[in-house]
Amino acid sequence: MSPLLLKPVFKERIWGGRQLEQMGYHLPDGNIGECWGISAHVNGPSEIINGPYKGQTLDQVWSLHPEIFGNPSEKKFPLLTKILDANDKLSVQVHPNDAYAYEVENGEYGKTECWYVIDAIEDAEIIYGTYANTKEQLKSYIENEDWNHLFKSVKVEKGDFFYVPAGTVHAIGKGIMILETQQNSDTTYRIYDYDRTDKDGNKRELHIDKSIDVITVGAQSPNVPSKRIDNDEQKGLLLIESEYFTVTKWQIEGTFNFRKPRDYCLVSVIDGSGEIITDGNINQVSKGDHLILTSDDLDNHINGQLEVIISYV
């Protein structure tokens, strides 16, 4: 069988722009901030564009054909892969964990995520964590809108990687493009949005009470040292291994005989081009493509000059 090739879903955002065109996408009009490359979420499911499931969405295939994912125990597809173009800074926000989201957000997953920086302008920054050490201190900072003393800023550059557990205050800064691997959730609590207004002059909703409920206070570090993967063929990095996902990055030059570590793997091409040969079937891929290697894809080779992010649960 061939891997599932996916059609991206694009989202207009107040902070978006047109830089996703650099990934090879033909964008709809507007300030496009997000490409949902691999999604089974109800707010933007990916469509399969090849093979026997062509025309179906990923959530449908997950539900109707669990065998190609190794008959998983999860009722919902667990991951979501995005590429984000922050033409302007995002709101400062936080996400709930599984227990809180299940109770408060109608059974939704929590949202732990991670970011690989595809590109960044000089002196780009993110917000990661707070200076508050107690909930009382946190509430005081928020009530007094003392944002400069609350939010921690971190310089970033191309190739950086950040793990963002649920409960972490965070915001992507202006001029940054990232690939985000996350739990399959669309729940975000905004803490601060720079008093911006939309095209109709309305400010976006804030979620202060819920944010205070879920924010983790105390010391938090954005540093996640990557580990080299012992592979004689190609250069691989283990970016993160957590209870929610494992994410690896591969710089491929030539042929990579990829042995799937799980029944299914999510693959995103972030640079270059080449081909993926699965059980003798050849699929051309290039920068911006997203696909899933299923349990039926047994013999997999990636050829060419390309960078890929591969994730799995």
C-alpha positions as CSV (number, residue, x, y, z in Angstrom):
1,M,0.0,0.0,0.0
2,S,1.0,3.7,-0.4
3,P,1.1,6.1,2.5
4,L,-1.9,8.4,3.1
5,L,-1.1,11.7,1.4
6,L,-3.0,14.6,2.9
7,K,-4.5,17.9,1.7
8,P,-3.7,20.7,4.1
9,V,-6.4,22.8,5.7
10,F,-5.6,26.6,6.0
11,K,-6.8,28.9,8.7
12,E,-7.0,32.7,8.5
13,R,-5.7,34.3,11.7
14,I,-5.5,37.9,12.9
15,W,-1.7,37.4,13.3
16,G,-1.2,35.5,10.0
17,G,0.4,36.5,6.7
18,R,1.5,35.0,3.4
19,Q,4.8,33.3,4.4
20,L,3.3,29.9,4.1
21,E,3.6,30.3,0.4
22,Q,7.3,29.7,0.9
23,M,6.4,26.1,1.9
24,G,4.9,25.6,-1.6
25,Y,1.3,26.1,-0.7
26,H,-1.3,27.8,-2.8
27,L,-3.1,29.9,-0.2
28,P,-6.6,31.2,-0.1
29,D,-7.0,35.0,0.2
30,G,-6.4,36.6,3.6
31,N,-3.9,36.5,6.5
32,I,-3.3,32.8,6.6
33,G,-1.7,31.9,9.9
34,E,-2.0,28.1,10.1
35,C,-1.7,25.1,7.9
36,W,-3.2,22.0,9.5
37,G,-1.1,19.4,7.7
38,I,-2.2,16.3,9.5
39,S,-5.6,16.7,11.2
40,A,-8.5,14.6,12.3
41,H,-10.0,17.3,14.3
42,V,-13.6,18.3,13.7
43,N,-12.5,21.9,13.2
44,G,-10.4,21.1,10.2
45,P,-10.0,17.4,9.1
46,S,-7.5,16.6,6.4
47,E,-8.7,15.0,3.2
48,I,-6.9,11.9,1.8
49,I,-5.8,12.6,-1.8
50,N,-4.6,9.2,-3.0
51,G,-5.3,5.5,-2.8
52,P,-8.4,3.6,-1.8
53,Y,-9.4,6.2,0.8
54,K,-9.2,9.1,-1.6
55,G,-11.8,11.8,-0.8
56,Q,-12.3,10.6,2.8
57,T,-11.2,12.6,5.7
58,L,-8.6,11.4,8.2
59,D,-11.2,11.2,11.0
60,Q,-13.4,9.0,8.8
61,V,-10.6,6.6,7.9
62,W,-9.5,6.4,11.6
63,S,-13.0,5.4,12.6
64,L,-13.9,3.1,9.7
65,H,-10.5,1.5,9.1
66,P,-8.6,1.2,12.4
67,E,-6.7,-1.8,11.1
68,I,-4.4,0.4,9.1
69,F,-3.4,2.2,12.3
70,G,-2.8,-1.1,14.2
71,N,-6.3,-1.1,15.8
72,P,-5.5,1.6,18.3
73,S,-7.3,1.9,21.6
74,E,-7.9,5.7,21.2
75,K,-11.3,6.6,19.9
76,K,-10.0,9.8,18.4
77,F,-6.8,10.3,16.3
78,P,-4.3,11.5,19.0
79,L,-2.1,14.0,17.2
80,L,-2.3,17.1,15.1
81,T,0.5,18.6,12.9
82,K,0.5,22.3,12.0
83,I,2.7,24.8,10.4
84,L,2.3,28.3,11.8
85,D,3.3,31.6,10.2
86,A,3.5,34.3,12.9
87,N,3.4,37.5,10.7
88,D,2.6,39.2,14.0
89,K,2.9,38.0,17.6
90,L,0.3,35.5,18.8
91,S,-1.8,36.1,21.9
92,V,-0.3,35.0,25.2
93,Q,-2.1,31.8,26.0
94,V,-2.2,28.5,27.9
95,H,-3.8,25.1,27.3
96,P,-5.5,22.7,29.7
97,N,-4.4,19.1,30.5
98,D,-6.5,16.1,29.6
99,A,-8.4,15.9,32.9
100,Y,-9.4,19.6,32.9
101,A,-10.3,19.6,29.1
102,Y,-12.3,16.4,29.5
103,E,-14.4,17.9,32.3
104,V,-14.7,21.5,31.1
105,E,-14.4,21.2,27.3
106,N,-16.9,18.4,26.5
107,G,-14.5,15.5,26.4
108,E,-11.8,17.3,24.4
109,Y,-8.1,16.2,24.7
110,G,-5.8,18.5,26.6
111,K,-3.1,20.2,24.6
112,T,0.5,19.5,25.1
113,E,2.5,20.6,22.1
114,C,6.0,21.2,20.8
115,W,7.6,23.5,18.3
116,Y,10.4,23.1,15.7
117,V,11.5,26.5,14.4
118,I,11.5,26.3,10.6
119,D,12.6,29.9,10.2
120,A,12.9,33.1,12.3
121,I,13.8,36.7,11.7
122,E,16.8,38.2,13.6
123,D,16.1,38.8,17.3
124,A,12.8,36.8,17.2
125,E,11.3,35.9,20.6
126,I,8.8,33.7,22.1
127,I,7.1,33.9,25.5
128,Y,7.6,30.8,27.6
129,G,6.6,30.6,31.2
130,T,6.0,33.2,33.9
131,Y,7.8,34.7,36.8
132,A,4.9,33.9,39.2
133,N,5.8,31.4,41.8
134,T,2.3,31.0,43.4
135,K,-1.3,31.2,42.2
136,E,-1.8,34.3,44.4
137,Q,1.2,36.1,42.7
138,L,-0.1,35.0,39.3
139,K,-3.6,36.5,40.0
140,S,-2.0,39.7,41.3
141,Y,0.0,40.2,38.1
142,I,-3.0,39.5,35.9
143,E,-5.4,41.7,37.8
144,N,-2.9,44.6,37.6
145,E,-2.1,43.8,34.0
146,D,1.6,43.7,34.9
147,W,2.5,41.8,31.8
148,N,6.2,42.8,31.7
149,H,6.8,41.3,35.1
150,L,4.7,38.2,34.4
151,F,5.8,36.8,31.1
152,K,9.2,35.4,30.3
153,S,10.7,36.2,26.9
154,V,13.2,33.8,25.1
155,K,15.3,34.5,22.0
156,V,14.8,31.9,19.2
157,E,16.4,31.1,15.9
158,K,16.0,28.7,13.1
159,G,16.5,25.0,14.2
160,D,15.4,25.6,17.8
161,F,13.0,23.2,19.5
162,F,10.7,23.8,22.4
163,Y,8.5,21.4,24.4
164,V,5.3,23.1,25.7
165,P,3.4,21.0,28.2
166,A,-0.2,21.8,29.0
167,G,-0.3,24.5,31.7
168,T,2.7,26.4,30.2
169,V,2.1,30.1,29.4
170,H,3.4,30.7,25.9
171,A,3.2,32.8,22.8
172,I,5.0,32.7,19.4
173,G,6.5,36.0,18.5
174,K,6.5,38.0,15.2
175,G,8.5,36.6,12.3
176,I,8.6,33.0,13.3
177,M,7.5,29.9,11.3
178,I,7.2,26.7,13.2
179,L,6.1,23.1,12.8
180,E,3.9,22.2,15.7
181,T,3.2,18.7,16.8
182,Q,0.4,18.6,19.4
183,Q,-2.3,16.6,20.9
184,N,-5.5,16.6,18.8
185,S,-7.1,19.5,20.5
186,D,-8.2,23.0,19.5
187,T,-8.7,24.4,23.0
188,T,-6.8,27.6,23.8
189,Y,-7.2,30.0,26.7
190,R,-6.1,33.6,25.9
191,I,-4.5,35.6,28.8
192,Y,-3.5,38.7,26.9
193,D,-3.9,39.8,23.3
194,Y,-2.2,43.2,23.1
195,D,-5.6,44.9,23.0
196,R,-5.9,44.1,19.3
197,T,-9.1,44.3,17.4
198,D,-10.4,42.4,14.4
199,K,-11.6,43.9,11.1
200,D,-14.9,44.7,12.8
201,G,-13.2,46.6,15.6
202,N,-13.9,43.8,18.2
203,K,-11.4,42.5,20.7
204,R,-10.9,38.8,20.8
205,E,-12.3,36.9,23.9
206,L,-10.0,36.4,26.8
207,H,-10.3,33.4,29.2
208,I,-8.8,34.7,32.4
209,D,-10.6,32.4,35.0
210,K,-9.8,29.2,33.0
211,S,-6.3,30.4,32.4
212,I,-5.7,30.8,36.1
213,D,-7.1,27.4,36.8
214,V,-4.7,25.6,34.5
215,I,-1.5,27.6,34.5
216,T,1.5,25.9,36.0
217,V,3.4,28.3,38.3
218,G,7.1,28.0,39.3
219,A,10.3,27.4,37.4
220,Q,9.9,26.3,33.8
221,S,12.6,25.8,31.2
222,P,12.1,25.9,27.5
223,N,15.4,24.0,26.8
224,V,15.0,20.5,25.4
225,P,18.4,19.2,24.3
226,S,18.0,17.0,21.2
227,K,19.8,13.6,21.0
228,R,21.5,12.2,18.0
229,I,19.9,9.0,16.7
230,D,22.4,6.2,16.2
231,N,21.9,5.6,12.5
232,D,24.7,4.9,10.0
233,E,22.7,6.0,7.0
234,Q,21.4,9.4,7.8
235,K,21.5,12.3,10.3
236,G,18.7,12.0,12.8
237,L,17.7,13.9,15.9
238,L,15.4,12.8,18.7
239,L,13.7,16.1,19.5
240,I,11.3,14.9,22.2
241,E,10.0,11.6,23.7
242,S,7.0,12.2,25.9
243,E,3.8,10.3,27.0
244,Y,1.9,12.1,24.2
245,F,4.3,11.9,21.3
246,T,7.8,11.2,20.1
247,V,9.2,13.7,17.5
248,T,12.3,13.1,15.3
249,K,14.0,15.2,12.6
250,W,15.9,13.7,9.7
251,Q,18.3,15.4,7.3
252,I,18.2,13.0,4.4
253,E,20.8,12.9,1.6
254,G,20.5,9.9,-0.6
255,T,18.6,6.9,0.6
256,F,17.1,6.4,4.1
257,N,15.7,2.9,4.8
258,F,13.1,3.9,7.4
259,R,12.0,1.3,9.9
260,K,8.7,2.4,11.4
261,P,9.0,2.4,15.3
262,R,5.2,2.2,15.6
263,D,2.2,0.9,13.5
264,Y,1.8,4.4,12.0
265,C,4.0,7.5,11.7
266,L,3.2,11.1,10.7
267,V,5.7,12.6,8.2
268,S,6.1,16.3,7.2
269,V,8.6,17.5,4.6
270,I,9.9,20.8,5.8
271,D,12.6,21.3,3.1
272,G,13.8,19.8,-0.1
273,S,12.3,17.1,-2.3
274,G,12.5,13.4,-3.1
275,E,10.4,10.3,-3.1
276,I,9.0,7.9,-0.6
277,I,9.0,4.3,-1.8
278,T,6.6,2.1,0.1
279,D,6.4,-1.6,-0.8
280,G,7.6,-0.7,-4.3
281,N,5.1,2.2,-4.8
282,I,6.8,5.5,-5.5
283,N,5.4,8.8,-4.3
284,Q,7.1,12.1,-5.1
285,V,7.2,14.5,-2.1
286,S,8.5,18.0,-1.6
287,K,8.6,20.8,0.9
288,G,5.2,21.3,2.5
289,D,3.9,17.8,2.0
290,H,2.3,15.8,4.8
291,L,1.6,12.1,4.9
292,I,1.0,9.1,7.2
293,L,2.8,5.7,6.9
294,T,0.2,3.1,8.0
295,S,0.6,-0.4,9.4
296,D,0.2,-1.7,5.9
297,D,3.3,0.2,4.7
298,L,5.9,-2.4,5.6
299,D,9.0,-1.6,3.4
300,N,9.7,2.2,3.4
301,H,12.5,4.1,1.8
302,I,13.0,7.9,1.6
303,N,15.2,9.1,-1.3
304,G,16.4,12.6,-2.1
305,Q,17.7,15.7,-0.5
306,L,15.1,16.7,2.1
307,E,14.4,17.4,5.8
308,V,11.5,15.6,7.4
309,I,9.8,15.7,10.8
310,I,8.5,12.3,11.8
311,S,6.2,11.8,14.9
312,Y,4.3,9.0,16.5
313,V,2.6,8.1,19.7
